[in-house]
Amino acid sequence: MAAALSRALKLPAGKKGSDLGEYDPLTQADSDDESEEDDLVLNYPRNGLGRDGCLGSGSSKLRGGRSGRHVGAPDEVQDEEEEEEDEWTDQLSRKGRDNLKGGQYWSHRDSGTGEDREGTGTSGSAGLGVHSAEAEQKRKRVKNAIRSAFFLVPLACATLIALLCAFLLPCQKAELEKKLQWEIALGDGGGITPPALALWDVDGDSVEDVLLGVTEGTNGTHATQRSKIYSAVAVCAVSGRVLWRKVMNESVMYIQCGLHHGTQPSPVCLIIGKSILMAVNGTTGKKLWLVVLRNIESRAVLLPDIQGDSVHDLLVATLPADETLDLSLTLISGLTGKRIGHPVPFNLTGQGKLIGPLLHETQIGAFYILFGLGNVQAISLQDVLFGALGRVPKTHSVGRKDMSWENLKKTNGSSFIHIYRGSEPVEFLLPLVAGLGNNRNSLDIVSNLNSTRSDWVLVYGTSTLSVLRHQDLHKAWTFSSAHIHSQPALGNFNNDGVLDLFVQHSANGIMTALIINGANGTLLWKAEFVCPRLVLEASAISTSTGQSAFLFWASDPIKTQRNVARATMAPGVAAAEPLIRKLFLIHPAHPTVLLQLSSTTDTAVTSAVSYLEHLKDATYITVSSRPMADSEPSTRIVESMSLRAAIKRGQIIQLGGGEKTEAAGKLAALEANNFFRRLTFKRQG
């Protein structure tokens, strides 16, 4: 009995009988069977308490307390559940160990005591396994996030760039097109005499700027020569603002740019008057050198480097005002502006305007100078150098003659090589090179090299057009027309790869525009306009189709005989009304329609086309004489216009001919309008 009470008193404090089953100390005291107690003690591990890592492997008080429990049916069910729980815990522990990378860690733990392995095998291992799985999942999530970022960030950047290209760049182009539309007044109109005009990028913005000869009156009077100020002005092509102004002592006849100067990284421009030739810095207008001559009659001709100073030299023609007709060729150093030797005189026979001088390079690399008065003749550059210096420099490129050309002297018994000599004087002689009309004032080496190796366009007798072959100096073909009053414009109207010629002639108040096939001299296109004679050259620029667009000034096209009668029979009425001149564009893709780009009452006196490579656009520069009110003298107006912007607002004009219905005419106009709106431009060449 005492032993039973002693065991009963070992029940842990705070535990009720319901927790350990019904416990009767009297019943327990009656039992002296120690084997039951031993069974309870031996069954202790089955209760799962010994596996609790937090309680340790041996708590004598807890074992003693649990030894008083009765083993009944509910306890057996509980024991089975605990066994299943133990098995699940063991599996989780094993999975946790397998997922860990530290094999040595688990080997170290397994080498410990059995109780340590048993105590940590369930709870500890399960905790590590769960944490390891969570860490692995976290690493996967981070890796997936990084991969997504590597994919999404470039995609977002590409989308942003696409949006910029789709929205911002067109806005910038539209803004630049607006900037290219400008107008500025510079000096007196000067009647219909065309002023000196050149195009060259002098401010480094990749857009060709405008250089112009200007005449201005002082003190509000224009009566005397002393009251006038002459200058050369450079105007920014993007904004129309004046970049620099160089005051001259005499009127400016020619402006040429592109001379490569070894000590000047900026472009070098030449300003040529009647008695002076000045080289200036194209960016600032600062004078570099000046040479004084008398009676200059020509532009400067770019020669090979004669002196060996790595700068190309120049040649100009002078013609005295007396009747001796002694034309002189003067050589000038491109580096210093000093004369090279003495002027070389030539006694010329003939009459008419001065032709040339032009530089030509034969097939074997020999250089010849072409010039004349009403005719065209040539002399070797070697002979010119010998006349100026008394010797021939040892430079290989200039110390050579072409015997196929020299043999022509024997046939005519002259000291000159006759290129053309006839009863009708020569009006124009120009190299058959694309874009020459727009860049004829250029001293660029590349463009001049192309010009010196080409055939020539020859206009003589005011109505005959021919192409001369440079190989044998024979005519390739001849085309006869009415009076041709302006230099032909060269471009590609058909697809044969040979430059075609746009010419104009006027008679009886009607201007006729013609495009002649450069390969054989046949007529490709013709249109007539109600317009008095305009001494204004047409322009040509290459387009994205591979063919050229031609731009010219005229009035309304003639479609019926009634218009012709009105133009020819009522000149007084026409003269009393303000004359509206219109700028037209013709493209070979739609030869039956014209695109009217602009109209004005000003008198256009000269024009030029400048190509904008980064915009695939071109600007059309017009110099006009605008009459002023109150008997004031006319004003010189310089205007710039983006061709693509002008095309967008242009008007389709149907030409006469054919039996098209009204519906067919509207369809043709719609197709032409869509074509012109997609048209872009490229560099001529």
Protein Blocks (a to p, Z undefined) as FASTA:
>chain_A
ZZmmmmmmmpcghiafklnopadfklmmmpccfklmmmmmmmmmmnommmmmknojbdfk
lmmmmmmpccdfklmmmmmmmmmmmmmmmmmmmmmmmmpmblmlmmmmmmmcfklmmmmm
mmmmmmmmmmmmmmmmmmmmmmmmmmmmmmmmmmmmmmmmmmmmmmmmmmmmmmmmmmmp
ccddehjeklmadcddddddfkonopacddddddddeehiakbmklpccddddddfklop
afbdcddfbdcfbdcehiacfklmbacdddddfkbccdddfklopafbdcddehiabdcd
ddddfkonopacdddddddfblnopacdddddfklopaehjadddddededddehjdddd
dfkopacddddehiacdddfklmmmmmnopacfbfklmcccfklmmmmmmnopabdcfbd
cfbdcfbdcdddehklmmmmpcbfklmmmmmmcccdddehhlaccdddfklopafbdcdd
dddfbdcddddfblnopacddddddeehiacdddddfknopafbdcdddddddddddddd
ddfkopacdddddddddfbfklmmmmmmmmmlmmmpccddddddddfklmmbccdfbdcf
bdcfbdcddddfklopacdddddddddehhiacddddddddfklmmmmmccdddeedjdd
fklmmmmmmmmmmmmmmpccddeZZ
